[in-house]
């Protein structure tokens, strides 16, 4: 399979659906149609996102990644290809050129399941299962989890508990109990699916001395911390939970709704803010860690603008914070060019909504003109 095969082609190809049905089953779980039309299997494997579906499928299917360099080809088993968080066994001068999959056997069964907040979101936790059904027993089983570690995690203990045994409730319960030896999710949100998959009585954990209960009697998962910071030029003193992210603190505690939550992995940029003059992702930073810091959200630059009206409309554009804050942070003087010499992409990017244009004027140096479609149209009508 060529590395440039798109996700959409994987799901629609008849040969893939017949010989490697697990890949076709995984495709609808990958993001959205627009992403699947452009994303490729080679790109997904090279990026090595721990919450992605295709890397886990490759490990479960014993796929082989073909790496090509000027000196030739190298075949790397999928189980040895992923080496850490967003890290692979590719050398600096290698590219993925193809992926080889063994054809499905007649008695082989496979499935992929995942838990996500919404359709198209990154998986909070997922599993790829494959086994051969021989005489009512599970032969050569493979359980691979994704979204629960730094790379696809093979559940060796749970696999050993079901290998060569019938799929009875007792055997399945034994495999669930063995997951504690296989999984140690780094994120608190990923621990929940593991415990739901293997429910059983547990000894109560000691309660931290600083923790407190709410009026309903439910214990909090973390302690509260007093912080003092400057937000958009104003001093803020607040008490926040130690595990509260900056984006939640800004939106829920301070009511600054210009910062959004999108992918919650720091990829989409909707949660972009500036902390002490540097661009950061609010969904990856704990509010408790910013005691004494200076935070600037999209509402801060708008206060400097001449037209306050777009402030309400500007919140509708989820990607606007990253565009404007990056523009202010990374602006460098550059030679001016006429519209006729601009590339089609540059001319298209200049056509923005009035809210975006007004906000951009508020934070962009006067030496860098900001044009809008409406302004161009009015100028042409006046001439």
BALOBA-1460 file (C-alpha; in Angstrom, 3 decimals):
// residues 383
<rec num="1" residu="x" x="0.000" y="0.000" z="0.000"/>
<rec num="2" residu="x" x="1.523" y="3.320" z="-1.080"/>
<rec num="3" residu="x" x="2.275" y="5.866" z="1.627"/>
<rec num="4" residu="x" x="0.226" y="8.541" z="-0.173"/>
<rec num="5" residu="x" x="-2.970" y="6.489" z="-0.002"/>
<rec num="6" residu="x" x="-5.545" y="8.751" z="1.601"/>
<rec num="7" residu="x" x="-7.829" y="7.751" z="4.445"/>
<rec num="8" residu="x" x="-10.837" y="8.099" z="2.150"/>
<rec num="9" residu="x" x="-9.276" y="5.728" z="-0.375"/>
<rec num="10" residu="x" x="-8.643" y="3.189" z="2.386"/>
<rec num="11" residu="x" x="-12.300" y="3.183" z="3.316"/>
<rec num="12" residu="x" x="-13.591" y="2.991" z="-0.252"/>
<rec num="13" residu="x" x="-11.172" y="0.500" z="-1.821"/>
<rec num="14" residu="x" x="-12.700" y="-2.942" z="-2.382"/>
<rec num="15" residu="x" x="-9.390" y="-4.782" z="-2.005"/>
<rec num="16" residu="x" x="-8.732" y="-3.120" z="1.346"/>
<rec num="17" residu="x" x="-12.230" y="-3.914" z="2.592"/>
<rec num="18" residu="x" x="-11.803" y="-7.568" z="1.626"/>
<rec num="19" residu="x" x="-8.204" y="-8.297" z="2.644"/>
<rec num="20" residu="x" x="-7.657" y="-5.753" z="5.470"/>
<rec num="21" residu="x" x="-11.175" y="-4.929" z="6.738"/>
<rec num="22" residu="x" x="-9.826" y="-3.507" z="9.981"/>
<rec num="23" residu="x" x="-8.430" y="-0.483" z="8.111"/>
<rec num="24" residu="x" x="-11.749" y="0.171" z="6.398"/>
<rec num="25" residu="x" x="-13.490" y="-0.076" z="9.764"/>
<rec num="26" residu="x" x="-11.084" y="2.435" z="11.293"/>
<rec num="27" residu="x" x="-11.480" y="5.091" z="8.603"/>
<rec num="28" residu="x" x="-14.869" y="6.507" z="9.761"/>
<rec num="29" residu="x" x="-13.330" y="7.131" z="13.190"/>
<rec num="30" residu="x" x="-10.608" y="9.385" z="11.750"/>
<rec num="31" residu="x" x="-11.514" y="13.055" z="12.093"/>
<rec num="32" residu="x" x="-13.929" y="14.364" z="9.438"/>
<rec num="33" residu="x" x="-14.411" y="13.830" z="5.674"/>
<rec num="34" residu="x" x="-12.339" y="16.904" z="4.781"/>
<rec num="35" residu="x" x="-9.410" y="15.480" z="6.745"/>
<rec num="36" residu="x" x="-9.849" y="11.971" z="5.377"/>
<rec num="37" residu="x" x="-9.799" y="13.289" z="1.819"/>
<rec num="38" residu="x" x="-6.296" y="14.745" z="2.278"/>
<rec num="39" residu="x" x="-4.669" y="12.811" z="5.116"/>
<rec num="40" residu="x" x="-2.565" y="9.797" z="4.148"/>
<rec num="41" residu="x" x="-1.603" y="6.567" z="5.850"/>
<rec num="42" residu="x" x="2.075" y="7.421" z="5.521"/>
<rec num="43" residu="x" x="1.564" y="10.801" z="7.124"/>
<rec num="44" residu="x" x="-0.391" y="9.298" z="10.011"/>
<rec num="45" residu="x" x="2.329" y="6.745" z="10.731"/>
<rec num="46" residu="x" x="5.178" y="9.236" z="10.427"/>
<rec num="47" residu="x" x="3.428" y="11.713" z="12.730"/>
<rec num="48" residu="x" x="2.926" y="8.930" z="15.296"/>
<rec num="49" residu="x" x="0.147" y="10.573" z="17.262"/>
<rec num="50" residu="x" x="-0.531" y="8.284" z="20.259"/>
<rec num="51" residu="x" x="-4.279" y="8.856" z="19.909"/>
<rec num="52" residu="x" x="-4.413" y="8.021" z="16.178"/>
<rec num="53" residu="x" x="-6.185" y="4.912" z="14.933"/>
<rec num="54" residu="x" x="-3.970" y="3.747" z="12.056"/>
<rec num="55" residu="x" x="-0.735" y="3.285" z="14.064"/>
<rec num="56" residu="x" x="-2.549" y="0.954" z="16.467"/>
<rec num="57" residu="x" x="-4.091" y="-0.932" z="13.539"/>
<rec num="58" residu="x" x="-0.662" y="-1.447" z="11.994"/>
<rec num="59" residu="x" x="0.735" y="-2.850" z="15.243"/>
<rec num="60" residu="x" x="-2.239" y="-5.185" z="15.704"/>
<rec num="61" residu="x" x="-1.987" y="-6.447" z="12.117"/>
<rec num="62" residu="x" x="1.801" y="-6.995" z="12.219"/>
<rec num="63" residu="x" x="2.266" y="-4.544" z="9.358"/>
<rec num="64" residu="x" x="5.684" y="-3.662" z="7.962"/>
<rec num="65" residu="x" x="6.643" y="-0.058" z="7.238"/>
<rec num="66" residu="x" x="8.862" y="0.411" z="4.192"/>
<rec num="67" residu="x" x="11.325" y="3.276" z="4.746"/>
<rec num="68" residu="x" x="13.178" y="4.627" z="1.720"/>
<rec num="69" residu="x" x="16.389" y="6.666" z="1.688"/>
<rec num="70" residu="x" x="19.042" y="7.485" z="-0.948"/>
<rec num="71" residu="x" x="20.871" y="4.328" z="0.085"/>
<rec num="72" residu="x" x="17.893" y="2.006" z="-0.418"/>
<rec num="73" residu="x" x="14.903" y="0.531" z="1.396"/>
<rec num="74" residu="x" x="14.478" y="-0.680" z="4.946"/>
<rec num="75" residu="x" x="11.563" y="-2.715" z="6.299"/>
<rec num="76" residu="x" x="10.569" y="-1.990" z="9.891"/>
<rec num="77" residu="x" x="7.965" y="-4.066" z="11.773"/>
<rec num="78" residu="x" x="5.189" y="-1.844" z="13.087"/>
<rec num="79" residu="x" x="5.794" y="-3.116" z="16.616"/>
<rec num="80" residu="x" x="9.295" y="-1.603" z="16.515"/>
<rec num="81" residu="x" x="8.505" y="1.455" z="14.405"/>
<rec num="82" residu="x" x="6.983" y="3.631" z="17.165"/>
<rec num="83" residu="x" x="9.595" y="4.525" z="19.767"/>
<rec num="84" residu="x" x="7.951" y="7.207" z="21.899"/>
<rec num="85" residu="x" x="5.740" y="10.285" z="21.927"/>
<rec num="86" residu="x" x="5.578" y="11.458" z="18.285"/>
<rec num="87" residu="x" x="8.815" y="9.514" z="17.725"/>
<rec num="88" residu="x" x="9.554" y="6.759" z="15.217"/>
<rec num="89" residu="x" x="12.472" y="4.611" z="14.057"/>
<rec num="90" residu="x" x="12.817" y="6.631" z="10.850"/>
<rec num="91" residu="x" x="16.282" y="8.018" z="10.198"/>
<rec num="92" residu="x" x="16.736" y="11.662" z="9.279"/>
<rec num="93" residu="x" x="17.129" y="10.817" z="5.600"/>
<rec num="94" residu="x" x="14.260" y="8.307" z="5.384"/>
<rec num="95" residu="x" x="10.670" y="8.622" z="4.219"/>
<rec num="96" residu="x" x="7.812" y="6.152" z="4.427"/>
<rec num="97" residu="x" x="7.192" y="4.890" z="0.903"/>
<rec num="98" residu="x" x="4.797" y="2.001" z="1.539"/>
<rec num="99" residu="x" x="3.121" y="-0.147" z="4.170"/>
<rec num="100" residu="x" x="2.776" y="-3.926" z="3.846"/>
<rec num="101" residu="x" x="-0.142" y="-5.775" z="5.474"/>
<rec num="102" residu="x" x="-0.701" y="-9.524" z="5.667"/>
<rec num="103" residu="x" x="-3.977" y="-10.581" z="4.058"/>
<rec num="104" residu="x" x="-6.769" y="-11.527" z="6.435"/>
<rec num="105" residu="x" x="-7.117" y="-15.242" z="7.093"/>
<rec num="106" residu="x" x="-10.451" y="-17.005" z="6.696"/>
<rec num="107" residu="x" x="-10.945" y="-17.548" z="10.444"/>
<rec num="108" residu="x" x="-9.593" y="-14.141" z="11.536"/>
<rec num="109" residu="x" x="-11.772" y="-11.562" z="13.258"/>
<rec num="110" residu="x" x="-10.881" y="-7.958" z="14.115"/>
<rec num="111" residu="x" x="-12.523" y="-4.878" z="15.583"/>
<rec num="112" residu="x" x="-11.636" y="-1.310" z="16.574"/>
<rec num="113" residu="x" x="-13.429" y="0.616" z="19.317"/>
<rec num="114" residu="x" x="-12.736" y="4.036" z="20.778"/>
<rec num="115" residu="x" x="-14.114" y="6.491" z="23.309"/>
<rec num="116" residu="x" x="-14.273" y="10.117" z="22.160"/>
<rec num="117" residu="x" x="-16.157" y="13.154" z="23.406"/>
<rec num="118" residu="x" x="-17.620" y="13.897" z="19.985"/>
<rec num="119" residu="x" x="-17.536" y="12.315" z="16.569"/>
<rec num="120" residu="x" x="-14.270" y="13.288" z="14.910"/>
<rec num="121" residu="x" x="-12.434" y="14.138" z="18.139"/>
<rec num="122" residu="x" x="-9.187" y="12.520" z="19.160"/>
<rec num="123" residu="x" x="-9.841" y="9.305" z="21.043"/>
<rec num="124" residu="x" x="-9.593" y="9.512" z="24.822"/>
<rec num="125" residu="x" x="-8.960" y="5.772" z="24.722"/>
<rec num="126" residu="x" x="-9.292" y="3.091" z="22.073"/>
<rec num="127" residu="x" x="-8.554" y="-0.555" z="21.408"/>
<rec num="128" residu="x" x="-7.787" y="-2.654" z="18.348"/>
<rec num="129" residu="x" x="-8.445" y="-6.381" z="18.798"/>
<rec num="130" residu="x" x="-7.534" y="-9.184" z="16.415"/>
<rec num="131" residu="x" x="-7.648" y="-12.973" z="16.802"/>
<rec num="132" residu="x" x="-8.257" y="-16.203" z="14.936"/>
<rec num="133" residu="x" x="-11.238" y="-18.291" z="15.993"/>
<rec num="134" residu="x" x="-10.125" y="-21.923" z="15.943"/>
<rec num="135" residu="x" x="-12.333" y="-24.605" z="17.474"/>
<rec num="136" residu="x" x="-14.066" y="-22.079" z="19.716"/>
<rec num="137" residu="x" x="-10.797" y="-20.763" z="21.142"/>
<rec num="138" residu="x" x="-8.886" y="-17.548" z="20.522"/>
<rec num="139" residu="x" x="-5.640" y="-18.248" z="18.657"/>
<rec num="140" residu="x" x="-2.900" y="-15.659" z="18.132"/>
<rec num="141" residu="x" x="-4.850" y="-12.822" z="19.789"/>
<rec num="142" residu="x" x="-3.617" y="-9.243" z="19.753"/>
<rec num="143" residu="x" x="-4.892" y="-6.333" z="21.886"/>
<rec num="144" residu="x" x="-3.447" y="-2.887" z="21.097"/>
<rec num="145" residu="x" x="-4.584" y="0.271" z="22.867"/>
<rec num="146" residu="x" x="-4.243" y="3.851" z="21.647"/>
<rec num="147" residu="x" x="-4.744" y="7.149" z="23.438"/>
<rec num="148" residu="x" x="-3.504" y="5.679" z="26.730"/>
<rec num="149" residu="x" x="0.265" y="6.032" z="26.394"/>
<rec num="150" residu="x" x="3.054" y="7.673" z="24.446"/>
<rec num="151" residu="x" x="2.529" y="5.293" z="21.501"/>
<rec num="152" residu="x" x="0.361" y="2.261" z="20.660"/>
<rec num="153" residu="x" x="0.383" y="-0.027" z="23.705"/>
<rec num="154" residu="x" x="0.212" y="-3.787" z="23.279"/>
<rec num="155" residu="x" x="-1.581" y="-5.423" z="26.210"/>
<rec num="156" residu="x" x="0.714" y="-8.419" z="26.599"/>
<rec num="157" residu="x" x="-0.645" y="-9.602" z="29.958"/>
<rec num="158" residu="x" x="-4.269" y="-9.403" z="28.849"/>
<rec num="159" residu="x" x="-3.383" y="-11.121" z="25.578"/>
<rec num="160" residu="x" x="-1.692" y="-13.976" z="27.432"/>
<rec num="161" residu="x" x="-4.795" y="-14.397" z="29.583"/>
<rec num="162" residu="x" x="-7.005" y="-15.193" z="26.585"/>
<rec num="163" residu="x" x="-4.569" y="-16.919" z="24.216"/>
<rec num="164" residu="x" x="-5.678" y="-20.476" z="23.425"/>
<rec num="165" residu="x" x="-8.801" y="-20.182" z="25.601"/>
<rec num="166" residu="x" x="-12.513" y="-19.850" z="24.805"/>
<rec num="167" residu="x" x="-14.070" y="-16.397" z="25.051"/>
<rec num="168" residu="x" x="-16.082" y="-17.115" z="28.198"/>
<rec num="169" residu="x" x="-17.065" y="-14.417" z="30.728"/>
<rec num="170" residu="x" x="-14.526" y="-15.813" z="33.190"/>
<rec num="171" residu="x" x="-11.663" y="-15.580" z="30.691"/>
<rec num="172" residu="x" x="-12.678" y="-12.057" z="29.672"/>
<rec num="173" residu="x" x="-12.809" y="-10.978" z="33.317"/>
<rec num="174" residu="x" x="-9.337" y="-12.418" z="33.816"/>
<rec num="175" residu="x" x="-8.062" y="-10.399" z="30.858"/>
<rec num="176" residu="x" x="-9.659" y="-7.227" z="32.233"/>
<rec num="177" residu="x" x="-7.924" y="-7.758" z="35.539"/>
<rec num="178" residu="x" x="-4.615" y="-8.146" z="33.743"/>
<rec num="179" residu="x" x="-4.901" y="-4.686" z="32.183"/>
<rec num="180" residu="x" x="-3.431" y="-3.070" z="35.299"/>
<rec num="181" residu="x" x="-0.095" y="-4.610" z="34.357"/>
<rec num="182" residu="x" x="-0.360" y="-3.343" z="30.767"/>
<rec num="183" residu="x" x="-1.770" y="0.181" z="30.974"/>
<rec num="184" residu="x" x="-0.582" y="3.240" z="32.832"/>
<rec num="185" residu="x" x="-2.249" y="6.190" z="31.083"/>
<rec num="186" residu="x" x="-0.387" y="9.496" z="31.465"/>
<rec num="187" residu="x" x="-3.582" y="11.575" z="31.424"/>
<rec num="188" residu="x" x="-6.252" y="11.471" z="34.081"/>
<rec num="189" residu="x" x="-8.996" y="11.475" z="31.431"/>
<rec num="190" residu="x" x="-7.640" y="8.240" z="29.965"/>
<rec num="191" residu="x" x="-7.703" y="6.374" z="33.265"/>
<rec num="192" residu="x" x="-11.478" y="6.368" z="33.359"/>
<rec num="193" residu="x" x="-12.022" y="4.014" z="30.381"/>
<rec num="194" residu="x" x="-9.581" y="1.486" z="31.842"/>
<rec num="195" residu="x" x="-11.453" y="1.289" z="35.123"/>
<rec num="196" residu="x" x="-14.796" y="1.120" z="33.341"/>
<rec num="197" residu="x" x="-13.502" y="-1.804" z="31.274"/>
<rec num="198" residu="x" x="-12.552" y="-3.766" z="34.374"/>
<rec num="199" residu="x" x="-14.867" y="-2.750" z="37.253"/>
<rec num="200" residu="x" x="-14.136" y="-4.302" z="40.585"/>
<rec num="201" residu="x" x="-13.979" y="-3.257" z="44.259"/>
<rec num="202" residu="x" x="-10.977" y="-1.149" z="45.155"/>
<rec num="203" residu="x" x="-9.548" y="-0.058" z="48.470"/>
<rec num="204" residu="x" x="-10.310" y="3.636" z="49.157"/>
<rec num="205" residu="x" x="-7.393" y="5.940" z="48.539"/>
<rec num="206" residu="x" x="-6.217" y="8.224" z="51.367"/>
<rec num="207" residu="x" x="-7.698" y="11.682" z="51.095"/>
<rec num="208" residu="x" x="-5.182" y="14.559" z="50.805"/>
<rec num="209" residu="x" x="-5.148" y="16.771" z="53.848"/>
<rec num="210" residu="x" x="-5.678" y="19.920" z="51.789"/>
<rec num="211" residu="x" x="-8.582" y="18.506" z="49.784"/>
<rec num="212" residu="x" x="-12.103" y="19.507" z="50.621"/>
<rec num="213" residu="x" x="-15.606" y="18.353" z="49.804"/>
<rec num="214" residu="x" x="-18.340" y="20.260" z="48.080"/>
<rec num="215" residu="x" x="-21.755" y="20.739" z="49.748"/>
<rec num="216" residu="x" x="-23.027" y="17.534" z="48.128"/>
<rec num="217" residu="x" x="-20.303" y="15.497" z="49.757"/>
<rec num="218" residu="x" x="-18.433" y="14.541" z="46.553"/>
<rec num="219" residu="x" x="-14.687" y="14.576" z="46.950"/>
<rec num="220" residu="x" x="-12.676" y="16.763" z="44.671"/>
<rec num="221" residu="x" x="-9.932" y="15.185" z="42.586"/>
<rec num="222" residu="x" x="-7.384" y="17.895" z="43.351"/>
<rec num="223" residu="x" x="-6.496" y="20.605" z="45.830"/>
<rec num="224" residu="x" x="-7.157" y="24.302" z="45.338"/>
<rec num="225" residu="x" x="-4.384" y="26.835" z="44.806"/>
<rec num="226" residu="x" x="-4.357" y="30.595" z="45.291"/>
<rec num="227" residu="x" x="-2.904" y="32.459" z="42.308"/>
<rec num="228" residu="x" x="-2.325" y="36.088" z="41.415"/>
<rec num="229" residu="x" x="-1.741" y="37.078" z="37.809"/>
<rec num="230" residu="x" x="-2.353" y="39.873" z="35.335"/>
<rec num="231" residu="x" x="-4.951" y="39.242" z="32.635"/>
<rec num="232" residu="x" x="-5.251" y="41.806" z="29.863"/>
<rec num="233" residu="x" x="-3.635" y="44.436" z="32.067"/>
<rec num="234" residu="x" x="-5.825" y="43.818" z="35.113"/>
<rec num="235" residu="x" x="-4.694" y="42.063" z="38.278"/>
<rec num="236" residu="x" x="-6.659" y="38.905" z="39.083"/>
<rec num="237" residu="x" x="-6.552" y="37.036" z="42.391"/>
<rec num="238" residu="x" x="-8.364" y="33.732" z="42.398"/>
<rec num="239" residu="x" x="-8.470" y="30.258" z="43.885"/>
<rec num="240" residu="x" x="-8.358" y="27.497" z="41.275"/>
<rec num="241" residu="x" x="-8.188" y="23.743" z="41.275"/>
<rec num="242" residu="x" x="-4.682" y="22.464" z="40.717"/>
<rec num="243" residu="x" x="-5.762" y="20.531" z="37.609"/>
<rec num="244" residu="x" x="-7.756" y="23.332" z="35.985"/>
<rec num="245" residu="x" x="-6.446" y="24.300" z="32.568"/>
<rec num="246" residu="x" x="-5.857" y="27.904" z="31.630"/>
<rec num="247" residu="x" x="-8.517" y="27.905" z="28.925"/>
<rec num="248" residu="x" x="-11.165" y="26.736" z="31.414"/>
<rec num="249" residu="x" x="-10.003" y="29.303" z="33.960"/>
<rec num="250" residu="x" x="-10.299" y="32.112" z="31.409"/>
<rec num="251" residu="x" x="-13.695" y="31.041" z="30.094"/>
<rec num="252" residu="x" x="-15.479" y="29.711" z="33.161"/>
<rec num="253" residu="x" x="-13.932" y="31.726" z="35.976"/>
<rec num="254" residu="x" x="-13.208" y="35.042" z="34.254"/>
<rec num="255" residu="x" x="-15.835" y="34.971" z="31.512"/>
<rec num="256" residu="x" x="-13.319" y="35.672" z="28.719"/>
<rec num="257" residu="x" x="-15.025" y="33.733" z="25.955"/>
<rec num="258" residu="x" x="-12.690" y="34.733" z="23.130"/>
<rec num="259" residu="x" x="-10.406" y="31.812" z="23.952"/>
<rec num="260" residu="x" x="-11.971" y="28.574" z="22.710"/>
<rec num="261" residu="x" x="-11.568" y="24.859" z="23.244"/>
<rec num="262" residu="x" x="-11.173" y="22.855" z="20.054"/>
<rec num="263" residu="x" x="-9.057" y="19.731" z="19.757"/>
<rec num="264" residu="x" x="-7.785" y="20.051" z="23.366"/>
<rec num="265" residu="x" x="-4.452" y="18.643" z="22.190"/>
<rec num="266" residu="x" x="-2.743" y="21.940" z="21.382"/>
<rec num="267" residu="x" x="-3.058" y="21.349" z="17.637"/>
<rec num="268" residu="x" x="-5.936" y="23.500" z="16.357"/>
<rec num="269" residu="x" x="-4.812" y="26.757" z="18.010"/>
<rec num="270" residu="x" x="-8.281" y="27.836" z="19.162"/>
<rec num="271" residu="x" x="-7.024" y="28.170" z="22.754"/>
<rec num="272" residu="x" x="-4.037" y="30.375" z="21.853"/>
<rec num="273" residu="x" x="-3.085" y="33.085" z="24.368"/>
<rec num="274" residu="x" x="0.079" y="34.985" z="25.220"/>
<rec num="275" residu="x" x="1.804" y="34.331" z="28.531"/>
<rec num="276" residu="x" x="4.636" y="36.696" z="29.443"/>
<rec num="277" residu="x" x="4.876" y="37.680" z="25.786"/>
<rec num="278" residu="x" x="5.063" y="34.133" z="24.412"/>
<rec num="279" residu="x" x="2.450" y="32.222" z="22.437"/>
<rec num="280" residu="x" x="1.091" y="29.238" z="24.398"/>
<rec num="281" residu="x" x="-1.838" y="26.839" z="24.123"/>
<rec num="282" residu="x" x="-4.322" y="27.336" z="26.940"/>
<rec num="283" residu="x" x="-5.511" y="23.721" z="26.863"/>
<rec num="284" residu="x" x="-1.998" y="22.463" z="27.688"/>
<rec num="285" residu="x" x="-1.174" y="24.830" z="30.556"/>
<rec num="286" residu="x" x="-2.454" y="24.582" z="34.110"/>
<rec num="287" residu="x" x="-3.748" y="27.843" z="35.533"/>
<rec num="288" residu="x" x="-2.070" y="27.094" z="38.865"/>
<rec num="289" residu="x" x="1.343" y="27.203" z="37.194"/>
<rec num="290" residu="x" x="0.924" y="30.824" z="36.084"/>
<rec num="291" residu="x" x="1.080" y="32.537" z="39.454"/>
<rec num="292" residu="x" x="2.705" y="35.924" z="38.882"/>
<rec num="293" residu="x" x="2.477" y="35.696" z="35.089"/>
<rec num="294" residu="x" x="1.048" y="38.128" z="32.568"/>
<rec num="295" residu="x" x="-1.678" y="36.669" z="30.343"/>
<rec num="296" residu="x" x="-3.141" y="38.308" z="27.261"/>
<rec num="297" residu="x" x="-6.217" y="36.958" z="25.463"/>
<rec num="298" residu="x" x="-7.885" y="38.114" z="22.269"/>
<rec num="299" residu="x" x="-10.019" y="40.535" z="24.313"/>
<rec num="300" residu="x" x="-6.891" y="42.456" z="25.303"/>
<rec num="301" residu="x" x="-5.879" y="43.621" z="21.798"/>
<rec num="302" residu="x" x="-9.498" y="44.503" z="21.014"/>
<rec num="303" residu="x" x="-9.542" y="47.076" z="23.802"/>
<rec num="304" residu="x" x="-6.896" y="49.052" z="21.907"/>
<rec num="305" residu="x" x="-8.960" y="49.212" z="18.706"/>
<rec num="306" residu="x" x="-10.911" y="52.137" z="17.395"/>
<rec num="307" residu="x" x="-14.090" y="50.153" z="16.775"/>
<rec num="308" residu="x" x="-15.399" y="48.183" z="19.783"/>
<rec num="309" residu="x" x="-18.378" y="46.720" z="17.917"/>
<rec num="310" residu="x" x="-16.692" y="43.565" z="16.577"/>
<rec num="311" residu="x" x="-15.950" y="42.355" z="20.108"/>
<rec num="312" residu="x" x="-19.196" y="40.414" z="20.301"/>
<rec num="313" residu="x" x="-18.995" y="38.947" z="16.813"/>
<rec num="314" residu="x" x="-15.337" y="38.102" z="16.979"/>
<rec num="315" residu="x" x="-15.939" y="35.239" z="19.398"/>
<rec num="316" residu="x" x="-17.737" y="33.288" z="16.718"/>
<rec num="317" residu="x" x="-14.537" y="32.712" z="14.760"/>
<rec num="318" residu="x" x="-12.828" y="29.879" z="16.588"/>
<rec num="319" residu="x" x="-9.523" y="30.255" z="14.781"/>
<rec num="320" residu="x" x="-9.343" y="34.029" z="15.237"/>
<rec num="321" residu="x" x="-7.294" y="34.092" z="18.483"/>
<rec num="322" residu="x" x="-4.381" y="32.212" z="16.958"/>
<rec num="323" residu="x" x="-4.415" y="34.321" z="13.780"/>
<rec num="324" residu="x" x="-4.421" y="37.671" z="15.535"/>
<rec num="325" residu="x" x="-2.119" y="36.817" z="18.425"/>
<rec num="326" residu="x" x="0.387" y="35.224" z="16.093"/>
<rec num="327" residu="x" x="0.198" y="38.266" z="13.821"/>
<rec num="328" residu="x" x="1.086" y="40.572" z="16.662"/>
<rec num="329" residu="x" x="3.713" y="38.243" z="18.097"/>
<rec num="330" residu="x" x="5.515" y="37.387" z="14.886"/>
<rec num="331" residu="x" x="5.148" y="40.607" z="12.871"/>
<rec num="332" residu="x" x="8.329" y="41.544" z="11.088"/>
<rec num="333" residu="x" x="8.830" y="44.558" z="8.756"/>
<rec num="334" residu="x" x="8.726" y="43.426" z="5.178"/>
<rec num="335" residu="x" x="8.799" y="45.082" z="1.757"/>
<rec num="336" residu="x" x="5.443" y="46.266" z="0.537"/>
<rec num="337" residu="x" x="3.977" y="44.795" z="-2.607"/>
<rec num="338" residu="x" x="1.103" y="45.803" z="-4.811"/>
<rec num="339" residu="x" x="-2.041" y="43.666" z="-5.024"/>
<rec num="340" residu="x" x="-1.110" y="42.769" z="-8.587"/>
<rec num="341" residu="x" x="2.093" y="41.037" z="-7.478"/>
<rec num="342" residu="x" x="0.510" y="39.104" z="-4.631"/>
<rec num="343" residu="x" x="-0.062" y="35.385" z="-4.965"/>
<rec num="344" residu="x" x="-3.667" y="34.150" z="-5.295"/>
<rec num="345" residu="x" x="-3.423" y="32.719" z="-1.767"/>
<rec num="346" residu="x" x="-2.321" y="36.080" z="-0.367"/>
<rec num="347" residu="x" x="-5.109" y="37.918" z="-2.180"/>
<rec num="348" residu="x" x="-7.653" y="35.422" z="-0.860"/>
<rec num="349" residu="x" x="-6.362" y="35.641" z="2.711"/>
<rec num="350" residu="x" x="-6.819" y="39.411" z="2.644"/>
<rec num="351" residu="x" x="-10.574" y="38.980" z="2.143"/>
<rec num="352" residu="x" x="-11.736" y="38.746" z="5.738"/>
<rec num="353" residu="x" x="-14.904" y="39.570" z="7.602"/>
<rec num="354" residu="x" x="-15.363" y="43.080" z="9.070"/>
<rec num="355" residu="x" x="-14.844" y="41.800" z="12.624"/>
<rec num="356" residu="x" x="-11.505" y="40.250" z="11.712"/>
<rec num="357" residu="x" x="-10.386" y="43.374" z="9.862"/>
<rec num="358" residu="x" x="-11.269" y="45.697" z="12.740"/>
<rec num="359" residu="x" x="-9.512" y="43.490" z="15.268"/>
<rec num="360" residu="x" x="-6.453" y="43.174" z="13.062"/>
<rec num="361" residu="x" x="-6.233" y="46.959" z="12.743"/>
<rec num="362" residu="x" x="-6.286" y="47.223" z="16.526"/>
<rec num="363" residu="x" x="-3.184" y="45.087" z="17.013"/>
<rec num="364" residu="x" x="-1.259" y="45.523" z="13.750"/>
<rec num="365" residu="x" x="1.363" y="48.275" z="13.435"/>
<rec num="366" residu="x" x="0.300" y="51.140" z="11.195"/>
<rec num="367" residu="x" x="3.129" y="50.306" z="8.784"/>
<rec num="368" residu="x" x="1.383" y="47.052" z="7.905"/>
<rec num="369" residu="x" x="-1.901" y="47.888" z="6.117"/>
<rec num="370" residu="x" x="-4.889" y="45.620" z="6.617"/>
<rec num="371" residu="x" x="-7.348" y="45.430" z="3.738"/>
<rec num="372" residu="x" x="-10.798" y="43.932" z="3.590"/>
<rec num="373" residu="x" x="-13.095" y="43.067" z="0.741"/>
<rec num="374" residu="x" x="-15.567" y="45.746" z="1.804"/>
<rec num="375" residu="x" x="-12.854" y="48.401" z="1.911"/>
<rec num="376" residu="x" x="-11.628" y="47.469" z="-1.545"/>
<rec num="377" residu="x" x="-15.173" y="47.546" z="-2.890"/>
<rec num="378" residu="x" x="-15.873" y="50.986" z="-1.391"/>
<rec num="379" residu="x" x="-12.602" y="52.366" z="-2.728"/>
<rec num="380" residu="x" x="-13.392" y="51.088" z="-6.200"/>
<rec num="381" residu="x" x="-16.894" y="52.588" z="-6.084"/>
<rec num="382" residu="x" x="-15.508" y="55.953" z="-4.993"/>
<rec num="383" residu="x" x="-13.040" y="56.028" z="-7.846"/>
